[in-house]
Amino acid sequence: MNKFSWYEAKSVEDALSKVNATASDILGKAPNSSSVIFKAGGIDLLDLMKEGLVNPSTIVSIKNIPGLDKIEYSEQDGFKIGANVTLEELENNAVVKEKYLALHQAVAHAGTAQLRNSATLGGNLAQRTRCWYFRSIDHQCYRKGSGTCYAQEGENEFHAIMNNKTCASVHSSSVSTALMAFNATVEIAGPNGKTRSVTMEEFFVDPETDSRTENILASNELITGIAIPAVNENVKSFYIKQGARESHDWAIADVAVVMEMSGGKCNNAEIVLGAAAPVPVKAEDAAKKLRGKSINESVASSAGKASVKGATPLANNAYKVPIFRSIVKRAILNAV
C-alpha cells in the first residue's frame, strides 16, 4: 500500500471541493500526487488499496459529516437513510424489521457483525465487484479497460448467468437487491449545491454501457442517502441469500421479493435477483407471474422458472439456474 494523506471533511460541500477521482478513475494506475478520493467506512477502498489496485495520494474521510448518519421515517413518506448509516444500525432499526423485512434480512446477511459495524450504506452500494480476476493485479480485464474477460473461459463458478457476454462479474451488494425490490432511490450531491435523485436501476451501470464502473457516480459526486417509499400493512417481503457454505460469505445467488397483497391475491410484485448479472436485475417476467394471482406453490414455482428466462450460464455456473428457481419460489411462499 502506498503512502497517502488524510483529510477529514467537515461538510458535503467541503468534501466535494477536495475530491477529484473515483476508484474507477485511478484503478490500476501508478501513485501520483493529485488523486483524491472519498472514504466512508472504508471496507472496499482499503481492500482495493491493499490489493494494489488503487493508489490515491489523498483520502477524504466523509465519515463524520453531520447529517449523513441520520435515519428518518414517516408513515407518509417512508425512509430517508443517510449514506453514513452503518449496516448494523439499519439491521437493528425496529421499523425496518417490522415493515421492510426483506431489507432487514439482506442487511443481516451482509458480511460479519464486525464488518456491518463499520460498513456504511452508501459504501455498500458503491463497492466494486469481488470477481477474482478484477481483484487480481495480474489480470487486465474489461473492468480495468482491456478487451478481455478471463471469467468467460476461466474459473467462473461464481460469476454471472445473465448479461454476461462482455463482463461476467457480479455485483457484491446484497443490500441493493432488497433496496431495488422496494423501489428505493439514491440521493446524490454534486458541485455547486446541485442534487439529484435516481432509481436503483438508473444508479447501476451495466458493462455493455460502461465496463469501467458499476454506477453513475462522477468524481465530483457523493451519495448522501437512500429514500425508500412508504409501505402499508398489505406489503409483504422476503429475502434469501444462498452462499457456497453456511458462513459469512458472498452470495452465489440471492433474491428479494416484495408483494402487495389483498385477500390472498397479489396486486403488485417486484422480484430482484442479485449475483445473477453484473448489476442487480429486476426479474420482470417472474413478477408478472404473481400479479393478479392468488399465491400458491404452483404460481410461485412458475415465477421461479420465469426468473431465469434467457439465462446464459458459463461452463461452470449452470448450477445457479436451479438455485435461483428454488430461492425465488421459496421467497415468494415465505413472504405470504
C-alpha positions as CSV (number, residue, x, y, z in Angstrom):
1,M,0.0,0.0,0.0
2,N,1.4,3.4,-0.9
3,K,1.6,6.4,1.4
4,F,-1.3,8.8,1.4
5,S,-2.5,11.9,3.1
6,W,-5.7,12.2,5.1
7,Y,-8.4,14.9,5.2
8,E,-11.4,15.0,7.5
9,A,-14.3,16.6,5.6
10,K,-16.5,18.9,7.6
11,S,-19.4,19.0,5.2
12,V,-20.7,17.6,1.9
13,E,-19.6,20.8,0.2
14,D,-16.2,20.6,1.8
15,A,-15.7,17.0,0.7
16,L,-16.8,17.7,-2.9
17,S,-14.4,20.6,-3.2
18,K,-11.4,18.3,-2.4
19,V,-12.1,15.1,-4.3
20,N,-11.1,14.7,-8.0
21,A,-11.3,11.0,-8.7
22,T,-13.3,7.8,-8.1
23,A,-11.8,4.4,-7.5
24,S,-12.7,3.6,-11.2
25,D,-10.7,6.6,-12.4
26,I,-7.4,5.6,-10.7
27,L,-7.8,1.8,-11.0
28,G,-4.5,0.2,-11.9
29,K,-2.7,3.5,-12.3
30,A,0.6,4.3,-10.6
31,P,0.6,6.5,-7.5
32,N,0.6,10.2,-8.2
33,S,0.4,13.5,-6.3
34,S,-3.1,14.5,-7.3
35,S,-5.6,11.7,-6.9
36,V,-8.0,12.4,-4.1
37,I,-10.9,10.1,-3.3
38,F,-13.7,9.5,-0.7
39,K,-13.7,7.1,2.2
40,A,-16.7,6.4,4.4
41,G,-16.4,3.0,6.3
42,G,-13.5,2.2,4.0
43,I,-14.1,-1.5,3.8
44,D,-13.9,-1.8,0.0
45,L,-11.5,1.1,-0.6
46,L,-8.9,-0.3,1.8
47,D,-9.2,-3.7,0.2
48,L,-8.5,-2.2,-3.2
49,M,-5.5,-0.3,-1.8
50,K,-4.1,-3.4,-0.1
51,E,-4.5,-5.4,-3.4
52,G,-2.5,-2.7,-5.1
53,L,-5.4,-1.8,-7.5
54,V,-5.9,1.9,-6.4
55,N,-3.2,4.2,-5.1
56,P,-4.7,7.6,-4.1
57,S,-2.5,10.3,-2.9
58,T,-5.1,11.7,-0.5
59,I,-8.2,10.2,1.2
60,V,-11.1,12.4,2.1
61,S,-13.0,10.9,5.0
62,I,-16.7,11.7,5.0
63,K,-17.4,9.5,8.0
64,N,-18.1,12.4,10.4
65,I,-20.0,14.8,8.2
66,P,-23.0,15.9,10.2
67,G,-26.4,14.7,8.9
68,L,-25.2,11.8,6.8
69,D,-25.8,9.4,9.7
70,K,-29.5,10.0,10.2
71,I,-32.4,7.7,9.8
72,E,-35.8,9.4,9.3
73,Y,-39.1,7.6,8.9
74,S,-42.7,8.7,8.5
75,E,-45.9,6.7,7.6
76,Q,-46.5,9.0,4.7
77,D,-43.0,9.4,3.1
78,G,-41.2,6.2,4.2
79,F,-37.5,6.1,5.0
80,K,-34.7,8.7,4.5
81,I,-31.5,6.9,5.3
82,G,-28.2,8.8,5.4
83,A,-25.3,7.4,3.4
84,N,-23.2,7.0,6.5
85,V,-25.7,4.9,8.4
86,T,-23.9,1.7,9.2
87,L,-25.4,-1.7,8.2
88,E,-25.6,-2.6,11.8
89,E,-27.7,0.5,12.6
90,L,-30.0,-0.4,9.7
91,E,-30.2,-4.0,10.8
92,N,-31.3,-3.1,14.3
93,N,-33.9,-0.5,13.3
94,A,-37.3,-1.6,14.6
95,V,-39.3,-0.2,11.7
96,V,-37.0,-1.9,9.1
97,K,-37.6,-5.2,10.9
98,E,-41.4,-4.7,11.0
99,K,-42.2,-3.1,7.7
100,Y,-39.3,-3.9,5.4
101,L,-38.4,-7.4,6.3
102,A,-36.5,-8.2,3.1
103,L,-34.2,-5.3,3.7
104,H,-33.6,-6.3,7.3
105,Q,-32.8,-9.9,6.1
106,A,-30.4,-8.6,3.4
107,V,-28.5,-6.3,5.7
108,A,-28.3,-9.1,8.4
109,H,-26.6,-11.4,5.8
110,A,-24.1,-8.7,4.6
111,G,-20.8,-9.8,5.9
112,T,-19.8,-10.4,9.5
113,A,-21.1,-8.4,12.5
114,Q,-17.7,-6.6,12.7
115,L,-18.0,-5.5,9.1
116,R,-21.6,-4.4,9.5
117,N,-20.5,-2.3,12.4
118,S,-18.1,-0.3,10.1
119,A,-19.6,-0.6,6.6
120,T,-21.9,2.2,5.5
121,L,-25.0,2.0,3.3
122,G,-23.5,4.4,0.7
123,G,-20.3,2.5,0.6
124,N,-22.1,-0.8,0.2
125,L,-23.9,0.4,-2.9
126,A,-20.8,1.9,-4.4
127,Q,-18.4,-1.0,-3.8
128,R,-16.6,-2.7,-6.7
129,T,-17.1,-6.3,-7.8
130,R,-15.4,-9.1,-6.0
131,C,-14.6,-11.0,-9.2
132,W,-11.2,-12.6,-8.5
133,Y,-9.9,-11.6,-12.0
134,F,-10.8,-8.0,-11.3
135,R,-9.2,-8.1,-7.8
136,S,-6.0,-9.7,-9.2
137,I,-3.3,-7.1,-10.0
138,D,-2.0,-9.6,-12.6
139,H,-5.1,-9.6,-14.8
140,Q,-6.2,-6.7,-17.1
141,C,-9.9,-7.3,-17.6
142,Y,-12.8,-5.4,-19.1
143,R,-13.4,-3.6,-15.7
144,K,-9.8,-2.4,-16.0
145,G,-10.1,-1.1,-19.5
146,S,-8.9,-4.1,-21.6
147,G,-10.9,-6.2,-24.0
148,T,-10.7,-9.4,-22.1
149,C,-13.0,-11.1,-19.6
150,Y,-11.0,-14.0,-18.2
151,A,-14.0,-15.4,-16.5
152,Q,-15.5,-16.3,-19.9
153,E,-13.1,-19.2,-20.3
154,G,-11.6,-19.4,-16.8
155,E,-12.8,-20.1,-13.3
156,N,-16.4,-18.9,-13.5
157,E,-18.4,-20.9,-11.0
158,F,-19.5,-17.8,-9.0
159,H,-20.0,-15.5,-12.0
160,A,-22.9,-14.1,-13.9
161,I,-25.5,-16.2,-15.7
162,M,-27.2,-13.2,-17.3
163,N,-26.0,-10.2,-19.3
164,N,-22.6,-11.8,-19.1
165,K,-21.3,-11.6,-22.7
166,T,-19.0,-8.6,-22.1
167,C,-18.2,-8.9,-18.4
168,A,-19.2,-11.9,-16.3
169,S,-18.7,-10.3,-12.9
170,V,-21.5,-9.9,-10.3
171,H,-22.2,-7.0,-8.1
172,S,-21.4,-7.7,-4.4
173,S,-24.1,-5.7,-2.7
174,S,-26.8,-7.9,-1.3
175,V,-28.4,-4.9,0.3
176,S,-29.0,-3.3,-3.1
177,T,-31.0,-6.4,-4.1
178,A,-33.6,-5.6,-1.4
179,L,-33.5,-1.8,-1.9
180,M,-34.3,-2.3,-5.6
181,A,-37.2,-4.5,-4.8
182,F,-38.6,-1.7,-2.6
183,N,-38.1,0.8,-5.4
184,A,-35.6,2.8,-3.4
185,T,-33.9,5.9,-4.9
186,V,-30.4,7.1,-4.4
187,E,-29.8,10.7,-3.4
188,I,-26.7,12.2,-4.9
189,A,-25.0,15.6,-4.2
190,G,-22.9,17.3,-6.9
191,P,-20.9,20.5,-7.3
192,N,-22.4,24.0,-6.7
193,G,-25.1,22.6,-4.4
194,K,-26.8,20.5,-7.1
195,T,-28.6,17.3,-6.1
196,R,-30.3,14.6,-8.0
197,S,-32.3,11.5,-7.2
198,V,-32.1,8.4,-9.3
199,T,-33.8,5.0,-9.1
200,M,-31.6,1.9,-8.2
201,E,-31.9,0.8,-11.9
202,E,-30.5,4.2,-13.0
203,F,-27.8,4.2,-10.4
204,F,-26.2,0.9,-11.5
205,V,-24.4,0.7,-14.9
206,D,-24.2,-2.5,-16.9
207,P,-20.8,-3.3,-18.6
208,E,-22.4,-3.0,-22.1
209,T,-22.9,0.7,-21.3
210,D,-19.6,1.3,-19.5
211,S,-17.3,-1.6,-18.4
212,R,-15.1,0.6,-16.2
213,T,-17.6,1.3,-13.5
214,E,-20.7,-0.2,-11.9
215,N,-22.5,3.0,-11.1
216,I,-23.2,6.5,-12.4
217,L,-21.2,8.5,-9.8
218,A,-18.8,11.1,-11.2
219,S,-15.7,12.1,-9.4
220,N,-17.4,15.3,-8.1
221,E,-20.5,13.5,-6.8
222,L,-21.3,11.8,-3.5
223,I,-24.1,9.6,-2.3
224,T,-25.9,11.4,0.6
225,G,-28.7,9.0,1.3
226,I,-31.3,6.5,0.2
227,A,-35.0,7.1,0.1
228,I,-37.5,4.1,0.4
229,P,-41.2,4.7,-0.3
230,A,-43.7,4.0,2.5
231,V,-45.4,0.7,2.6
232,N,-48.7,-0.3,4.1
233,E,-49.6,-3.4,6.1
234,N,-50.6,-5.3,2.9
235,V,-47.0,-5.2,1.7
236,K,-45.1,-8.5,2.4
237,S,-41.5,-9.2,1.6
238,F,-38.8,-11.8,2.0
239,Y,-35.1,-12.1,1.1
240,I,-33.0,-15.2,0.7
241,K,-29.2,-15.4,0.3
242,Q,-27.6,-18.7,-0.9
243,G,-24.0,-19.0,-0.1
244,A,-21.4,-21.6,-1.0
245,R,-21.3,-22.6,2.7
246,E,-23.0,-21.8,5.9
247,S,-20.8,-18.8,6.8
248,H,-20.5,-15.1,6.2
249,D,-19.6,-15.3,2.5
250,W,-20.5,-13.6,-0.7
251,A,-23.8,-14.7,-2.3
252,I,-23.7,-17.2,-5.1
253,A,-27.4,-16.3,-5.6
254,D,-29.8,-14.0,-3.7
255,V,-33.3,-12.7,-4.2
256,A,-35.7,-10.2,-2.7
257,V,-39.4,-10.4,-3.2
258,V,-41.9,-7.6,-2.4
259,M,-45.6,-8.1,-2.9
260,E,-48.7,-6.0,-2.2
261,M,-51.4,-8.5,-1.1
262,S,-55.2,-8.2,-0.8
263,G,-57.2,-11.2,0.4
264,G,-54.6,-13.7,-0.6
265,K,-54.2,-12.2,-4.1
266,C,-51.1,-10.4,-5.2
267,N,-51.9,-6.9,-6.6
268,N,-48.4,-5.9,-7.4
269,A,-44.9,-7.5,-7.1
270,E,-41.2,-6.9,-7.5
271,I,-38.6,-9.6,-7.7
272,V,-34.9,-8.7,-7.8
273,L,-32.0,-11.1,-8.4
274,G,-28.5,-10.5,-7.0
275,A,-25.3,-12.3,-8.0
276,A,-27.0,-13.2,-11.3
277,A,-25.7,-10.4,-13.5
278,P,-23.0,-7.7,-13.3
279,V,-25.6,-5.5,-11.6
280,P,-28.8,-6.3,-9.7
281,V,-31.7,-7.1,-12.0
282,K,-35.5,-6.9,-11.7
283,A,-37.0,-10.2,-12.9
284,E,-40.0,-8.7,-14.5
285,D,-41.1,-11.9,-16.2
286,A,-41.2,-13.5,-12.8
287,A,-43.1,-10.6,-11.2
288,K,-45.7,-10.8,-13.9
289,K,-46.5,-14.4,-12.9
290,L,-47.6,-13.1,-9.5
291,R,-49.6,-10.0,-10.3
292,G,-53.3,-10.6,-10.1
293,K,-52.9,-14.2,-8.8
294,S,-53.6,-16.0,-5.6
295,I,-50.2,-17.1,-4.3
296,N,-49.7,-20.9,-4.1
297,E,-46.9,-23.3,-4.7
298,S,-47.8,-23.6,-8.4
299,V,-47.8,-19.9,-9.0
300,A,-44.5,-19.5,-7.0
301,S,-42.9,-22.3,-9.0
302,S,-43.9,-20.6,-12.2
303,A,-42.4,-17.4,-11.1
304,G,-39.2,-19.2,-10.1
305,K,-38.8,-20.7,-13.6
306,A,-39.6,-17.3,-15.2
307,S,-36.9,-15.6,-13.1
308,V,-34.1,-17.2,-15.1
309,K,-35.7,-16.9,-18.5
310,G,-33.0,-16.2,-21.1
311,A,-30.1,-17.1,-18.8
312,T,-26.8,-17.8,-20.5
313,P,-24.7,-19.7,-17.9
314,L,-21.0,-20.3,-18.4
315,A,-19.1,-23.6,-18.3
316,N,-19.0,-23.9,-14.5
317,N,-22.0,-22.0,-13.2
318,A,-25.1,-23.6,-14.7
319,Y,-25.9,-24.9,-11.2
320,K,-27.0,-21.3,-10.4
321,V,-30.1,-21.6,-12.6
322,P,-31.9,-24.2,-10.5
323,I,-30.8,-22.4,-7.3
324,F,-32.4,-19.2,-8.5
325,R,-35.6,-21.1,-9.4
326,S,-35.7,-22.6,-6.0
327,I,-34.9,-19.5,-3.9
328,V,-37.4,-17.3,-5.9
329,K,-40.1,-19.8,-5.2
330,R,-39.2,-20.1,-1.5
331,A,-39.0,-16.3,-1.0
332,I,-42.5,-15.9,-2.5
333,L,-44.0,-18.6,-0.3
334,N,-42.3,-17.3,2.8
335,A,-43.4,-13.7,2.1
336,V,-47.1,-14.5,2.4
